[in-house]
Amino acid sequence: MAHTEPSKLDLSAAAATNESAIVDSDSVPAGEHDSRSIVPSTVPSHHRAPSGAPSGPVATAPNQYPKYIEHLTRLADARPSSPYLNPIDYDGLSWPSVGARERLESSVEEKAAREKRIADAVRTLLTELGEDPNRSGLLETPERYARAMLFFTKGYEDNVKDVIKNALFEEDHDEMVIVKDIDVFSLCEHHLVPFYGKIHIGYIPNSRVIGLSKLARLAEMFARRLQVQERLTKQVAMALWELLQPQGVAVVMEASHMCMVMRGVQKPGSSTTTSCMLGRFREAQRTREEFLSLLKK
Ligand SMILES: [Zn+2]
């Protein structure tokens, strides 16, 4: 599962060739996305990076060259077509969109402006719902909601490297490790309402172990984003698989979806279970059964 780390250097090299094909990040077939040679041939020739840059005819368009590099960087930063292609990408953000990077890198002023834009949108929403956003009870609701929403999705600003930090240890241990009942709160990406429940994580080390509290932090990082339960489960499993290179990883999540419960599609109290089994948990039925029986205890 090793992957190469694309760098800005690769990009300028690609820009200098002038020959690469268009690569639309959405249409790249799985498996081919790593060859990030992203130079759209539709870019007008005067926008193109001169060959042999920067000694080429930069003088004719002094301001366009950096802009073009920025454009290329953007494209390269666009999220891969699948969240499972690189479970942990080169900066550890794990399937961020361009917007997530913008959010992460924004200044204090930009953060305030973002909050205000969200609040303005909520004011529109309140009006459209038939409310008066100027009545006293609702006066500060848009700002409150904006802050709450940013909190509910703060996982976009987390990256695996910070989350895990120095908590990987070489340890001669090869027995199953399980952390059960990690509380998880997430937002369904189809309705923007919560789904919440418990996540259970197990793994069988291959001489590398992780600080136990980090399992909860990892789940939190992926949960505090717009999600579907299936992807959340799989992202946690795949990130661990990559971090620990263990003999096996198992993740099970049970959650109640408010979009189902509140609309009467699902009975209150019922829950949805998803699981992702990798390595020995997938291959060996006995190992899987041992894990599942330990969850019931
Ligand atoms: Zn939903």
Residues whose N, C-alpha, C, O or C-beta is under 5 A from the ligand:
A	BS01	ZN	C188 H190 H191 C259
